[in-house]
Amino acid sequence: MTLTENPSTSAVPGGTDFAAARRAMIDSQLRTSGVNEPFVLNAMNRVAREDHVPTAARSVAYMDRAVPLGDGHALPGPLFHGRALAEARPVASDRALVVDSGAGYLPALLSGIVQSVETITPAQATAGRKPKGLGDFTLLMIDGAIEELPPMLGKLLADDARIVTGLVERGVSRIAVGRASGGKIALMRLAEMGIPRLAEFDREEAWSF
């Protein structure tokens, strides 16, 4: 397939050639890891990743690692987003909900593919109360690794909605997928990869005797 260069993301004078960095990300990180779905590659070529990280981090936006956002959160590496989109299989009829730490990158990737995209913060997702006016989403994507999924999120999903998230267990993070049924969610663990942990989703520590 042929990727069309995004004219809004050409080289910065005296700086990084972001269009070249984006192509290198696709060829050396996504394709070599088995992410070859055309809609994924087109989306990740279309969205300027450097516009979703702090200014000081723009030159490293396409490296194969997480980029700190400066508030205790981080934007996961490109492979997570590529694999997450491939597993999500978004379609034009989807109403997507994204748990986003403020980067806006994953919502931007979904925009133009699905019918609508709504975002909530990790704090909103774990607040224990349903955000007013939200519900019946057919796709939930979480931009980071969680220890547990709050029951409230299940109440926002339509029956048989798909879920794609990072999952961290005993310090090991994996991408995970699942389905919603009757307000409950079951997750299946997939490939191990480095995914920034979202502390808001940590389990509460309990005493054991």
Number of C-alpha atoms within 10 A of each C-alpha: 7 7 13 10 15 14 9 11 18 14 14 9 7 6 9 14 14 23 19 14 19 24 18 15 22 25 15 11 19 23 16 11 13 11 20 17 15 13 16 24 23 17 20 25 20 20 20 22 25 19 15 20 23 15 11 8 15 17 16 17 26 23 15 17 18 20 21 15 17 9 8 11 20 22 27 23 21 22 23 25 21 27 20 24 23 18 19 18 15 20 15 12 11 20 21 26 26 23 23 23 22 18 18 18 23 27 20 18 23 25 17 13 18 16 14 16 20 15 20 15 15 22 15 15 23 17 13 12 12 16 14 6 6 12 16 15 22 22 25 29 23 25 30 30 25 25 20 14 20 16 15 17 23 24 20 21 28 19 18 17 22 25 26 26 28 29 30 25 11 6 9 12 23 22 24 21 22 19 22 23 15 11 17 16 22 12 17 13 15 14 12 14 16 21 26 24 22 22 15 16 19 15 12 8 6 5 5 4 2
